[in-house]
Amino acid sequence: MGVKMGVLLAVLIVGLVAHTPAQADESPALSDRISGKLIRGMVNLSTGWIEVPRQIYEVGTHEGWVRGLLRGPFDGIGMFFARTAAGALEAATFPVPLPTYNPLLMPAYAWDPEDPSDVMAADSK
């Protein structure tokens, strides 16, 4: 009984000493960042066209619907090319941290809100 208790105590002590506390702000694994960049690139490459109606809506809500209908399509076409090119670049260079694995455009996807406070404002209504 004494030997078993000693072994159990030794295992518990080693476990406590060797235990490393988990970090709350651990960065995602390299494979997760690489796959995230590839997925984001492919999604933006294939959904860049969403920027055209989005920009009509964004300009319309911030500057009035007449401007949204007149200027929004031009902003949308410009953002379509920017998002599609960013998606192609991210998909082509997904294994390379160029300069990091963070998105080239913000928001990362065409349907994400530009300002995180927009989500909070919509939730409070």
Contacts in CASP RR format, 6 or more apart in sequence:
PFRMAT RR
TARGET T0000
AUTHOR 0000-0000-0000
METHOD contacts of the structure
MODEL  1
MGVKMGVLLAVLIVGLVAHTPAQADESPALSDRISGKLIRGMVNLSTGWI
EVPRQIYEVGTHEGWVRGLLRGPFDGIGMFFARTAAGALEAATFPVPLPT
YNPLLMPAYAWDPEDPSDVMAADSK
27 33 0 8 1.000
33 97 0 8 1.000
33 101 0 8 1.000
34 94 0 8 1.000
34 95 0 8 1.000
34 101 0 8 1.000
35 94 0 8 1.000
36 94 0 8 1.000
36 101 0 8 1.000
37 90 0 8 1.000
37 93 0 8 1.000
37 94 0 8 1.000
37 101 0 8 1.000
38 90 0 8 1.000
38 91 0 8 1.000
38 94 0 8 1.000
40 87 0 8 1.000
40 90 0 8 1.000
40 103 0 8 1.000
40 108 0 8 1.000
40 109 0 8 1.000
41 86 0 8 1.000
41 87 0 8 1.000
41 88 0 8 1.000
41 89 0 8 1.000
41 90 0 8 1.000
41 91 0 8 1.000
41 94 0 8 1.000
42 87 0 8 1.000
42 91 0 8 1.000
43 87 0 8 1.000
43 109 0 8 1.000
44 83 0 8 1.000
44 84 0 8 1.000
44 86 0 8 1.000
44 87 0 8 1.000
44 90 0 8 1.000
44 105 0 8 1.000
44 109 0 8 1.000
44 110 0 8 1.000
45 84 0 8 1.000
45 87 0 8 1.000
45 88 0 8 1.000
45 91 0 8 1.000
47 83 0 8 1.000
47 109 0 8 1.000
47 110 0 8 1.000
48 79 0 8 1.000
48 80 0 8 1.000
48 83 0 8 1.000
48 84 0 8 1.000
48 110 0 8 1.000
49 80 0 8 1.000
50 110 0 8 1.000
50 111 0 8 1.000
51 76 0 8 1.000
51 77 0 8 1.000
51 78 0 8 1.000
51 79 0 8 1.000
51 80 0 8 1.000
51 82 0 8 1.000
51 83 0 8 1.000
51 110 0 8 1.000
52 72 0 8 1.000
52 73 0 8 1.000
52 76 0 8 1.000
52 77 0 8 1.000
52 79 0 8 1.000
52 80 0 8 1.000
54 76 0 8 1.000
54 79 0 8 1.000
54 110 0 8 1.000
54 111 0 8 1.000
55 72 0 8 1.000
55 73 0 8 1.000
55 75 0 8 1.000
55 76 0 8 1.000
55 79 0 8 1.000
56 68 0 8 1.000
56 69 0 8 1.000
56 72 0 8 1.000
56 73 0 8 1.000
56 76 0 8 1.000
57 68 0 8 1.000
58 72 0 8 1.000
58 75 0 8 1.000
58 114 0 8 1.000
59 67 0 8 1.000
59 68 0 8 1.000
59 71 0 8 1.000
59 72 0 8 1.000
59 75 0 8 1.000
60 67 0 8 1.000
60 68 0 8 1.000
60 69 0 8 1.000
60 72 0 8 1.000
63 71 0 8 1.000
82 105 0 8 1.000
83 105 0 8 1.000
83 110 0 8 1.000
86 103 0 8 1.000
86 104 0 8 1.000
86 105 0 8 1.000
87 104 0 8 1.000
89 98 0 8 1.000
89 104 0 8 1.000
90 103 0 8 1.000
90 104 0 8 1.000
106 114 0 8 1.000
107 113 0 8 1.000
107 114 0 8 1.000
113 119 0 8 1.000
END
